């Protein structure tokens, strides 16, 4: 439902359908940036995940709701280590 709420203003203003692709790329770019900057993993694993098919093509180029799922998974990975100290932040 969040995906459609994000797209609603653009459809009401008459933007072309390619706008969905741009929005999807923006969310995936944000997810990759947060993943590379804040997730604790070694460089090899980060490179494999970022340049894998899921983050590099399937969810970024194809305008789907999965770009929000990738962003949510990265946000969960960032806050996972503080899940016991800050449960509300983790649940949000």
C-alpha contacts under 8 A as a table, 3 or more apart, distances in Angstrom:
res1	aa1	res2	aa2	distance
1	X	4	X	5.36
1	X	5	X	6.37
2	X	5	X	5.01
2	X	6	X	6.19
3	X	6	X	5.15
3	X	7	X	6.31
3	X	65	X	5.86
3	X	68	X	7.47
4	X	7	X	4.98
4	X	8	X	5.96
5	X	8	X	5.21
5	X	9	X	7.74
6	X	9	X	6.90
6	X	10	X	7.96
7	X	10	X	5.45
7	X	11	X	6.33
7	X	20	X	7.26
8	X	11	X	5.24
8	X	12	X	6.16
9	X	12	X	5.12
9	X	13	X	6.24
10	X	13	X	5.20
10	X	14	X	6.36
10	X	15	X	5.50
10	X	19	X	7.69
11	X	14	X	5.09
11	X	15	X	5.80
11	X	16	X	7.90
12	X	15	X	7.79
15	X	19	X	6.58
16	X	19	X	5.83
17	X	20	X	5.97
17	X	21	X	7.86
18	X	21	X	5.29
18	X	22	X	6.65
19	X	22	X	5.01
19	X	23	X	6.18
20	X	23	X	5.14
20	X	24	X	6.12
20	X	63	X	5.50
21	X	24	X	5.04
21	X	25	X	6.12
21	X	60	X	7.57
21	X	61	X	6.17
21	X	62	X	6.37
21	X	63	X	4.67
22	X	25	X	5.07
22	X	26	X	6.16
23	X	26	X	5.05
23	X	27	X	6.35
23	X	63	X	7.82
24	X	27	X	5.24
24	X	28	X	6.24
24	X	59	X	7.33
24	X	60	X	5.68
24	X	61	X	7.13
24	X	62	X	7.55
24	X	63	X	5.53
24	X	64	X	6.95
24	X	65	X	7.83
24	X	67	X	5.79
24	X	68	X	8.00
25	X	28	X	5.09
25	X	29	X	5.93
25	X	60	X	4.81
25	X	61	X	6.43
25	X	67	X	7.84
26	X	29	X	5.09
26	X	30	X	6.20
27	X	30	X	5.11
27	X	31	X	6.16
27	X	60	X	7.94
27	X	67	X	5.95
27	X	68	X	6.60
27	X	71	X	6.70
28	X	31	X	4.87
28	X	32	X	6.08
28	X	55	X	7.02
28	X	59	X	7.25
28	X	60	X	5.60
28	X	67	X	5.67
28	X	68	X	7.83
28	X	70	X	7.16
28	X	71	X	6.76
29	X	32	X	5.13
29	X	33	X	6.08
29	X	60	X	8.00
30	X	33	X	5.10
30	X	34	X	6.13
30	X	71	X	7.29
31	X	34	X	5.25
31	X	35	X	5.95
31	X	70	X	6.60
31	X	71	X	4.70
31	X	74	X	6.22
32	X	35	X	4.95
32	X	36	X	6.03
32	X	50	X	6.61
32	X	55	X	7.79
33	X	36	X	5.30
33	X	37	X	6.07
34	X	37	X	5.17
34	X	38	X	5.69
34	X	39	X	7.36
34	X	74	X	7.02
34	X	75	X	7.80
35	X	38	X	5.68
35	X	39	X	5.22
35	X	46	X	7.83
35	X	74	X	5.91
35	X	78	X	7.78
36	X	39	X	6.34
36	X	46	X	6.69
38	X	78	X	6.17
39	X	74	X	7.74
39	X	77	X	6.49
39	X	78	X	5.47
41	X	45	X	6.55
41	X	46	X	6.55
42	X	45	X	5.59
42	X	46	X	6.40
43	X	46	X	5.06
43	X	47	X	6.13
44	X	47	X	5.24
44	X	48	X	6.22
45	X	48	X	5.11
45	X	49	X	6.15
46	X	49	X	5.23
46	X	50	X	6.04
47	X	50	X	5.21
47	X	51	X	5.95
48	X	51	X	5.46
48	X	52	X	5.73
49	X	52	X	5.11
49	X	55	X	7.11
50	X	55	X	5.67
50	X	56	X	6.24
51	X	55	X	6.64
51	X	56	X	5.26
52	X	55	X	5.97
52	X	56	X	5.81
52	X	57	X	7.94
53	X	56	X	5.28
53	X	57	X	5.37
53	X	58	X	6.07
54	X	57	X	5.92
54	X	58	X	4.99
54	X	59	X	5.85
55	X	58	X	6.59
55	X	59	X	5.81
55	X	60	X	6.36
55	X	70	X	7.72
56	X	59	X	7.13
56	X	60	X	6.16
56	X	61	X	7.94
57	X	60	X	5.23
57	X	61	X	5.38
57	X	62	X	7.30
58	X	61	X	6.11
58	X	62	X	5.82
59	X	62	X	5.68
59	X	63	X	7.03
59	X	64	X	6.58
59	X	66	X	5.91
59	X	67	X	5.35
60	X	63	X	7.04
60	X	67	X	6.57
63	X	67	X	7.99
64	X	67	X	6.46
65	X	68	X	5.75
65	X	69	X	7.05
66	X	69	X	4.80
66	X	70	X	6.29
67	X	70	X	5.19
67	X	71	X	6.34
68	X	71	X	5.05
68	X	72	X	6.09
69	X	72	X	4.99
69	X	73	X	6.11
70	X	73	X	5.07
70	X	74	X	6.24
71	X	74	X	5.18
71	X	75	X	6.23
72	X	75	X	5.04
72	X	76	X	6.15
73	X	76	X	5.01
73	X	77	X	6.14
74	X	77	X	4.96
74	X	78	X	6.19
75	X	78	X	5.08
75	X	79	X	6.34
76	X	79	X	5.29
76	X	80	X	5.74
76	X	90	X	6.95
77	X	80	X	5.17
77	X	81	X	7.91
78	X	81	X	7.30
79	X	82	X	5.55
79	X	83	X	6.47
79	X	89	X	7.61
79	X	90	X	5.79
80	X	83	X	5.19
80	X	90	X	6.83
81	X	84	X	7.75
82	X	85	X	5.37
82	X	86	X	5.73
82	X	87	X	7.57
82	X	90	X	7.33
83	X	86	X	5.44
83	X	87	X	5.08
83	X	89	X	7.77
83	X	90	X	5.46
84	X	87	X	5.73
86	X	89	X	5.54
86	X	90	X	6.39
87	X	90	X	5.02
87	X	91	X	6.02
88	X	91	X	5.09
88	X	92	X	6.05
89	X	92	X	5.20
